[in-house]
Amino acid sequence: MQLEKSNEAITPVRLYLEAKYSQVTHEFWFFILTIVLLLIGSLISIGSLAGITKTFRKTEGD
């Protein structure tokens, strides 16, 4: 009887945790993708700014 009761108690909790876990992973992957895209965008902007400053320095030197 105790085993049956514990199994009955575990299954809804397990189902809830599995549903919650899958939802969290989707949000987590979306979060990671946004951070990666932001990092790529910032690297591109920093690179372009560095290139612009280099060209300005070259023109000032000439």
N, C-alpha and C positions, 0 to 999 in steps of 0.2 A: 504493500500500500504506500509506503513512504517513497519508493522509487517512482511509482506512477504519479504521485502528487508532484514530486520534484520535476519529472519530465514535463508534466502539464504546465508547470510554472516556468520552465526554461524555454519552451517553444515560442510563446508570444514574445518573450524578452529577446530571444535570438532573432526572430523575424523583425522586431522593431530595430534592433541594433544593425541588422543587415541592411534594412531600408535606409536607416540614418547614415550608415557607413557609405553606401553607394551615393547618396545625396552629397555627403561631405566630399567624396572624391571628385565628383563633378565640379563642385564649387572650388575645390582645391586646384584642380587642373586649370580651370578658368582663371583663377588668381595667378597661377604660375605663368600662364600664357600672357596675361596682361603685363606682368612684371618683365618678362623677357622682351615683349614688344617695346615697352617703355625704355628698357636698357639699350636695345638696338637703336631706337630713335635718339636717345641722348648721346650715344656713341657717334652716330652719324652727324648730329648737330655739333658736337665738340670737334669732330674731325673737320667739318666744313669751316667752323670758326677758326680753328688752328690754321687751316689753309688760307683763309682770308687774311688773317694777321700776318702770315708769312709773306703773302703777295704785297701787302701794304708796306711791310718793312723793306722788301726788295725795291719797291718803287721809291720809297723815301731815300734809300741808300743811293740810288741812281739819280 
